[in-house]
């Protein structure tokens, strides 16, 4: 299945910190940029860090399977091997997780590996991998 790339623009309070986090830590190639924004390629999706310090805000939480999940958040559903490699890279880099790499909904149709972290501006990201990718939307 071929999916169209999504586009997401989000606020940051420091473009240099965003470049380090998204470019160096997450490995997102940088695209176009200007004085107040930077495009990144997040696995074929265009995410844009916009310098907007006044828009950086605190997050709410919702309980999901016993964890306090930050809201809002964005991220990717990766293949399990890619998820494991990213988790290892982030752990090696000493990343502070909101929710450390873990398995959620174990034994259920929605079983997934997941992890949550914050970028330097406090934007929450989730990276997950489904035990059975065909069940991404299963009830």
Phi, psi and omega in degrees: 000130179259124181253142174289146178292142174269163177235130178223125174252137184215154183277145171223162179250002182202107182292326178296317178295321177296317178299318179295312184295304185284321182281304186280310185285310182274346177077027179274119177299142179275139175257226180290161177202165174217188182297336187238009178201157178218130173275142173229149176262103179261088181053044178090359179252144183266114173246142186231118176274116179256129176291109182206069185304327182289343181266347178290126186221173176284163183247156172267175175226151171230141178281127177226116177051040176087000179249150174271101184272127179290140180229130358281166172208163175218166179172206184225154167259112184258165167293150185304317180296320178294321178298313180299318180295317178295316179302315179297316179298317180292319178296317178299325180283357179077026181300137174270117182268146168285315171229115182296158178310126186206168175255130182242151178057039183304131178080359180255169184297336179265019183306131184206150169271140182211157173205148179233140176212166179249143171281174183300338179270359179093006175288131182272137177235142174238135171240128182224164174216133181275139174300321175233099184305333179292347182256021180306320182251014181295144178269000000 
